Amino acid sequence: MAYKITEDCAACGTCAGECPMGAISAGDIYKIDPNVCTDCGTCADACPVGAIVQG
């Protein structure tokens, strides 16, 4: 199951830079494309505010 970014997102961009698949897009709250996400968890490990959870 792909990861998702919650409303706790600080829009810092850390996760987008860490995603090996390029599945994360910028915005007020960043978004993960579930069709591209490979469920590796790298983004969740990188998130400084814990806003990324398995969805």
C-alpha positions in Angstrom: 0.0 0.0 0.0 1.4 3.4 -1.0 2.4 6.0 1.5 0.4 9.2 1.9 1.2 12.6 3.3 -1.1 14.0 6.1 -2.2 17.5 6.8 0.7 17.8 9.2 3.0 18.3 6.2 5.2 21.4 6.6 5.9 21.6 2.8 9.6 21.6 3.5 10.4 19.4 0.4 12.7 16.9 2.3 10.6 13.9 1.2 10.6 14.9 -2.5 14.3 15.0 -2.6 14.6 11.6 -1.0 12.0 9.7 -3.1 13.9 7.4 -5.5 10.9 7.1 -7.8 10.0 10.8 -8.1 6.5 10.0 -6.8 6.1 13.2 -4.7 4.8 16.5 -6.0 5.0 19.9 -4.3 2.1 21.9 -3.0 0.7 23.4 0.2 0.7 19.8 1.3 2.9 17.6 -0.8 1.3 14.6 -2.5 2.5 11.1 -3.3 1.3 9.5 -6.5 0.1 6.0 -5.5 0.6 4.7 -9.0 4.4 5.6 -8.8 5.1 4.9 -5.1 6.8 1.6 -4.6 6.2 1.5 -0.8 9.9 1.8 0.1 9.4 4.1 3.1 12.3 6.4 2.3 10.0 9.4 2.4 8.5 8.5 5.8 12.0 8.0 7.2 13.1 11.4 5.9 10.1 13.5 7.0 11.1 15.7 9.9 7.5 16.2 11.2 6.3 12.6 10.8 3.6 13.6 8.3 4.0 10.5 6.0 2.1 7.3 6.8 1.3 4.1 5.1 -2.0 4.7 3.4 
